[in-house]
Amino acid sequence: HPRVSNAYDLPTVAYWSIELPIEPTASEYQVFSRYPSITRDIAVVLPKATAYADLLASIQHMRLSDLASVSLFDYFESKEKLGDGVKSIGLSLTYQSPKKTLEDGRVNRMHARVIEHLLADFPDARIRE
């Protein structure tokens, strides 16, 4: 404050205030499932220009009701091991139903659909073994 600054012979300090038009939003929450989750991983080799966000959008576009989350767990580049101009992106997919325990067969079928979908959406991609 200017009075304090003058009283103690402090140097002049400049300050400013910025008001941003931020609208308050209602918080959203999701109830935890009582049923266990199952996680499956995929490593996809694709051109370096392909972004993780593109893979994520492609998977989310499938709107699988029992796909709880998708996360990046690995990013790898190696001209010697993968080839020139490509990278490997490791995805961890978590499947969980809010209504029942998922059986392995159902999860395996959903996971196979995700892989088929990614290979169809990204023709230059391949699954890394």
Residue pairs with C-beta under 8 A, 6 or more apart in sequence:
4 10
5 11
5 12
5 13
31 98
33 68
33 96
33 97
33 98
35 96
35 97
35 98
35 99
35 100
35 101
35 102
36 96
36 101
36 102
37 68
37 94
37 95
37 96
38 94
38 95
38 96
38 102
38 104
38 107
39 92
39 93
39 94
39 95
40 92
40 93
40 95
40 107
40 111
41 73
41 90
41 91
41 92
41 93
42 90
42 91
42 93
42 111
42 114
42 115
42 118
42 127
43 74
43 76
43 88
43 89
43 90
43 91
43 127
43 128
44 55
44 88
44 89
44 90
44 91
44 118
44 122
44 125
44 126
44 127
44 128
45 82
45 83
45 86
45 87
45 88
45 125
45 126
45 127
45 128
46 86
46 87
46 89
46 122
46 124
46 125
46 126
47 85
47 86
47 87
47 124
48 77
48 85
48 86
48 87
50 87
50 122
50 124
50 125
52 72
52 75
52 89
54 122
55 89
55 91
55 118
55 122
56 70
58 117
58 118
58 121
58 122
59 67
59 70
59 91
59 93
59 114
59 117
59 118
60 70
62 113
62 114
62 117
64 95
64 110
64 113
64 114
65 97
66 95
66 96
66 97
66 102
66 106
66 107
66 110
67 93
67 94
67 95
67 110
67 114
68 94
68 95
68 96
69 93
69 94
70 91
70 92
70 93
70 94
71 91
71 92
71 94
72 89
72 90
72 91
72 92
73 90
73 91
73 92
74 88
74 89
74 90
75 87
75 88
75 89
75 90
76 82
76 87
76 88
76 90
77 86
77 87
77 88
82 88
82 128
88 128
93 111
93 114
95 102
95 107
95 110
95 111
96 102
115 127
118 125
119 125
119 126
119 127
